[in-house]
Amino acid sequence: GDSVTQMEGPVTLSEEAFLTINCTYTATGYPSLFWYVQYPGEGLQLLLKATKADDKGSNKGFEATYRKETTSFHLEKGSVQVSDSAVYFCALLNTGGFKTIFGAGTRLFVKA
Amino acid sequence: EAGVTQFPSHSVIEKGQTVTLRCDPISGHDNLYWYRRVMGKEIKFLLHFVKESKQDESGMPNNRFLAERTGGTYSTLKVQPAELEDSGVYFCASSHNSPTGELFFGEGSRLTVL
């Protein structure tokens, strides 16, 4: 079945460091891909998405490119801030489906 | 617009007891989902309502779990009797009638079974 694998955390970075969180997926068809973020004490919220191959999703300085050839959707940010400390979830939704599949989440700590 | 609200935020019960979790979706969202995250693992799908109808309940672990959505508004998820392995965070999410894929989540209900 469909699945999402993302790098284990926690990831600890200093402020202004470069961030990469790896995500790969297995799916039949052509899924839409998402990154959700959960800040402390809050529910998950959509960070960015891409709906087809080679699309780049971006928001709040974060980017991810839908790579069909490598079945990947890695999350990147050029300069992280303390306020980016959160848990990040990679997810997919297959075409015509309603069941979003999530990865295990990667916790990010950013130190001042 | 009010977001998705869940109650209680945390529940601690003994094995064998019953717990009922409640979710109020965003007004006008026909799609309502329950998910569960256990011990820092992936967020697993439990079931999906469209209005008051169960569209997909393939993720429900067993018959100790019962979900309802009265009149297509709020939803409840009852666990009876609770077992130790039911501990985790239960998330509710809702989405637009014509889904773009984006889910709107509540803050989750943390269930601890002792």
Interface residues (C-beta under 8 A of the other chain):
Chain A: V4 S32 F34 Y36 G41 E42 G43 L44 Q45 L46 K49 T51 F89 L93 F98 K99 T100 I101 F102 G103 A104 G105
Chain B: G3 V4 N31 Y33 Y35 R37 G40 K41 E42 I43 K44 F45 H48 Q55 D56 S58 G59 F91 A93 P99 G101 E102 L103 F104 F105 G106 E107 G108
